Amino acid sequence: MSDDYHLDTLAVRAGIERSQFGENSEALYLTSSFVFKTAAQAAARFANQEPGNIYSRFTNPTVAVLEKRLAALEGAECCIATGSGMSAILSCAMGLLKAGDHVVCSASVFGATITLLGTIMKRFGVETTFVSGNDVALWQAAVQPGTRMLFVETPSNPLMEIYDIAAISALAKKAGALLVVDNVFCTPVLQRPLALGADIVIHSATKYLDGQGRVLGGAVLGRREVIFEPVFGFLRSAGPTLSPFNAWVILKGLETLRIRVEAQCAGALELARWLEQQPRVERVYYPGLPSHPQYQLAQRQQKGPGAVVSFDVKGGREAAWRVIDETRLLSITANLGDTKSTITHPASTTHGRNTPAQRAAAGIGDGLVRVSVGLESVEDIKADLARGLKA
């Protein structure tokens, strides 16, 4: 499909290849394998001498439509879909790194990302330095001769820190490393990291791309020459595969992506402004507020501030848990990006497996609460939080 189309059109139409039945909605191919016309054709496909489907662990028509559509939205040459957001990061790391390589990663990332890069990949001889802060000078100081990858999540989870993608990209290029950007909080509706200089984009399609809390999925995107052979090769052999059904559900989610994200951003901004006025709230973390340290950067780099609002409650964990437990509307769950608003306590859930030192480096205190704003009335969300804040 032509790149001249607007994002809304690409989100609905890109990647569709109709079968002989002429279906209007994308077909769902629930099959584990595909039949070849001859033994010679089977041999040619297994040898990558002829394009076509082989086995749904690594080739499936429904998954391929999702890959083409998401690539069009991000402006990427290549997209490799995976079974979850973490399997996307794993596939990226295992496909592109080897023993002796070094990674520089923000300390303010999803807790499982810290565990994967800092503990699991270390077993394979890959070392990671975690940088506390978004000052490019700190990142420069962390780069080593063996640095092969810089990894950022912007905005970050859960403190909504904003990282200057263009500046870190320049640093990565100077070091001969790849810049990987987790774009889960923004989606291509609000931010396109490849256009800002990133080499690779990661998505947890479980979040906003599906948008309704139904399925798991992930994706790795970038230039074909950079990711196809190593990342697809890892997926083909190791099998962190996205199911065709999940791909089909995410395709349906993409059709309403912009409408949902923009509405959720508007609700989150209103909620963040209200939270700043609450006496029991010590600090609000939201890049749409002028009080956010990277407010100006967010204005330049993103088309919107996102739909996740985090805030510190005075009184530590006991007070934070009280706010959470008093809610009747918000879902107490660690997922985000849902049309239903969710609330969680990062220090004991998403970052609960990290050490106290790692949480401190990421700025995650016991009084921190994270809210992913959905599509309910913002007035109802305020009332739900007010109950706990008054308790």
C-alpha positions, 0 to 999 in steps of 0.5 A: 500500500502506498506510503502516501496514505495517512496513518488512519488509512494505513491503520485500517487498510495496510497489509491486506491481501484478499484470498480467492473469496474476496473477504473485506475483513482480514482472513484468520488462518488458523493452521499450523502448516501449509501444503506444497504443490510438489516436493521441489516447492517444499524444498525451495521454501525451506531453503528460502529460495521461494517466498511463501508460507511454511509453518505457522511458527514463523510464517502465517498469512494473518501474522504477515498482515499485522507485520505489514500494517504495523511496519507501515504505521511506524515507517519501517522496512521490516516488522517481525511479530512475536508472542509478547512484548518481552519476547520481542525484546528477547528476540532482539537481544538474542538475535543481535547480541553475543557474548562479550557485547555490552548494552547501555540501558535506562534504569527507568524501564519496565521491571522485566526488561531490567531482569532480562538485560541485567540478569538473564542476558548476563548468563550468556556473557552480555553485560548491561550498564543501567543509566539513572537519568536522561542526560546524554552525558551520562549515557556517553560515560556509560559507553564502552568499546564493546557497546553494541546496543543502547536501549530506551523506553520513552516515555518510561514505565512508570515515571514517564521520563522522556529521552531525547531520541535524536541525541541518543541516536547520534551517540549510538552511531558514534559508538557503532551501536544500535539504538532500540526504542520501546515505543509502547506508551506512545504508539506510532500515533504519538511518536515514530522513533525511526524517523527520529534516528532510532534503529529498532522499535519495540512494541508490546502489542498487548497494550495500546495496539490491541487496546482492549486487554484481550491478547498478548503480542509484540513486535520488532521493527526496523531496517530489513538489513538490520533485523531480518536475518538475526531476529527472524532467524532467532524466532524461526528456530526458538519460536517466540511466536505470535498466534494467528488469532492474536494477530487478527485481534490486534489488527482489529485494535489497530483500526481504532488506535488513533481515536482511542489514544487521542481520547485517552491522552485527553482524559489523562491530561485532565486527570493529571491536572486534577491530581496536582491539586490534591493535598495528599499527592506529593508529585505527579509524573506526566509529560503533559504537565509544565511541571514535568522536567522534560515537558519541552522535549515531550512537546517537540518529540511527541504528538501527545503526552500519552495516557499513563499518569503516575503519582506519589502519595504522601505516606508511602506504601500504606497510603498508596495501597489505601488509594488503590484498595478504595477504588471501585471502578478502576481495575487493579491490574498491572496491564495498561493501554486498555479501554478500561482504566487500570491502577497498580503499585509498581514497587510491588508489582511491575518492578517487584522482582527488582532489587531495592537498589534497582527500584531506587535507581529508577526512582520508584518509591513505595508511595508511587501509584500508576494509572493507565487512563481508559475511556471512562468518564474522567469525572468518575475516575477522579471520584474513584481516586478521591475516595482513597486520597481522602481516607 
